[in-house]
Amino acid sequence: MASLTSLFTTLSKSSHVGAAIAKNTTLTPRICLATAPRRRIQASSQQDAPAVENEARNAAENVSQTTKDMAGKVSATAQDVSEKAKQTAQDAWSQAKGTAQKATDTVMGKAEESKEFVKENAEQVKKSMNTKKETI
């Protein structure tokens, strides 16, 4: 039982203990540990302190640089998405204008055809009326 207690003490001192559940019975002692390794920075003397400070500074600079890099990537991605959205909107507008122009051309063409048809029929009606006057 003493070795079990010393094992638990050693584990809790040497690594981060996320959860510890100990169930001690007279028959079988059981311990379930969920641990995650962690890195400790300890200065054992005044001589180690500058090295620790330097290591902490380097870690902070690394985090800062990584954050800047990720911000740059996010910015580039956002700009790319913006450009694609702009291009899609321009394409849709061009297609809408083209469709409207085709519709206008079709309507105008039909109007011209109708105008010509009415002219031809008016001429025929006029001739027809003139021949009826002459016969009367």
Secondary structure, DSSP 8 states (H G I E B T S, - for coil): -HHHHHHHHHHHHHSEEEEEEEE--SS--EEEEEEE-------SSTTTHHHHHHHHHHHHHHHHHHHHHHHHHHHHHHHHHHHHHHHHHHHHHHHHHHHHHHHHHHHHHHHHHHHHHHHHHHHHHHHHHHHHHHH-
